[in-house]
Amino acid sequence: MKELTAFDNLMAQQITKRVNDFIQGKLSQCHLFSLANMHK
């Protein structure tokens, strides 16, 4: 296992942030969708 470089850490942080943003987006979409369905 090679040492993680600063660049690798930066990449990992970027990926983690992207994934988190994606999940947050999906969750809020689902939340809005369920709210819309409740008000029908």
Backbone bond lengths (Angstrom), bond angles and torsions (degrees), N, CA, C in turn:
res aa  C-N    CA-C-N  psi(-1)  N-CA   C-N-CA  omega(-1)  CA-C   N-CA-C  phi
1 M - - - 1.476 - - 1.520 108.86 -
2 K 1.318 115.66 121.97 1.463 117.95 -178.80 1.521 111.28 -83.48
3 E 1.317 114.39 158.51 1.459 119.62 178.74 1.530 109.78 -65.53
4 L 1.306 116.16 142.97 1.454 119.52 174.23 1.519 108.88 -77.52
5 T 1.331 115.62 130.60 1.453 119.21 177.15 1.522 109.07 -89.41
6 A 1.320 115.55 169.98 1.462 119.97 178.40 1.528 109.76 -59.90
7 F 1.345 115.55 -36.37 1.466 120.02 179.34 1.524 110.88 -63.22
8 D 1.335 116.02 -43.60 1.468 120.22 178.63 1.526 110.57 -60.93
9 N 1.326 115.84 -41.92 1.468 119.66 179.02 1.522 110.97 -62.07
10 L 1.338 115.55 -41.86 1.456 120.69 179.90 1.525 110.05 -62.40
11 M 1.327 116.36 -44.34 1.462 121.22 179.06 1.523 110.48 -60.93
12 A 1.323 115.85 -44.66 1.467 120.45 -179.14 1.529 110.21 -62.02
13 Q 1.323 116.32 -40.68 1.468 120.28 179.25 1.525 110.60 -64.00
14 Q 1.345 115.69 -42.89 1.462 120.11 179.54 1.521 110.78 -61.13
15 I 1.333 116.02 -45.29 1.463 121.16 -178.98 1.519 110.33 -63.22
16 T 1.328 115.73 -44.85 1.465 120.16 -180.00 1.522 110.42 -60.32
17 K 1.333 115.84 -42.62 1.462 120.57 -179.74 1.527 110.38 -63.19
18 R 1.330 116.08 -44.57 1.471 120.91 179.17 1.516 110.85 -59.31
19 V 1.337 114.93 -46.39 1.466 120.25 -178.62 1.526 109.96 -62.28
20 N 1.333 115.84 -44.81 1.467 119.61 179.73 1.526 111.27 -61.70
21 D 1.346 115.97 -43.78 1.461 120.06 179.20 1.523 110.44 -61.34
22 F 1.341 115.37 -41.81 1.462 121.08 -179.59 1.525 110.74 -62.18
23 I 1.334 115.02 -46.01 1.468 120.16 -179.46 1.529 110.39 -64.49
24 Q 1.324 116.32 -43.17 1.470 120.02 178.66 1.521 110.07 -59.64
25 G 1.334 116.54 -42.76 1.460 121.40 179.34 1.512 111.25 -61.72
26 K 1.332 115.83 -44.93 1.467 120.63 -179.88 1.526 110.16 -63.38
27 L 1.332 116.28 -44.39 1.461 120.35 -178.56 1.520 111.03 -62.47
28 S 1.332 117.13 -42.97 1.457 118.71 -178.22 1.527 110.28 -69.52
29 Q 1.334 117.43 -33.63 1.466 120.54 175.98 1.522 109.96 -62.45
30 C 1.329 116.18 -47.03 1.465 121.01 -179.80 1.525 110.12 -62.07
31 H 1.319 115.92 -40.68 1.459 121.34 -178.91 1.529 110.23 -63.29
32 L 1.340 116.06 -47.00 1.457 120.26 178.86 1.520 110.65 -62.26
33 F 1.328 115.44 -40.17 1.464 120.73 -179.28 1.524 110.81 -62.76
34 S 1.320 116.37 -44.51 1.469 119.40 -178.93 1.531 110.47 -69.14
35 L 1.324 116.96 -35.15 1.463 119.61 176.78 1.520 109.80 -63.88
36 A 1.330 116.36 -43.76 1.464 121.12 -179.60 1.529 110.22 -61.81
37 N 1.317 116.49 -39.83 1.465 120.22 -179.62 1.523 111.67 -67.39
38 M 1.318 116.79 -35.38 1.465 120.19 -178.80 1.525 111.01 -65.95
39 H 1.344 116.30 -30.41 1.462 119.48 -174.59 1.520 113.24 -88.12
40 K 1.329 117.32 3.07 1.467 119.40 179.21 1.518 110.40 -71.23
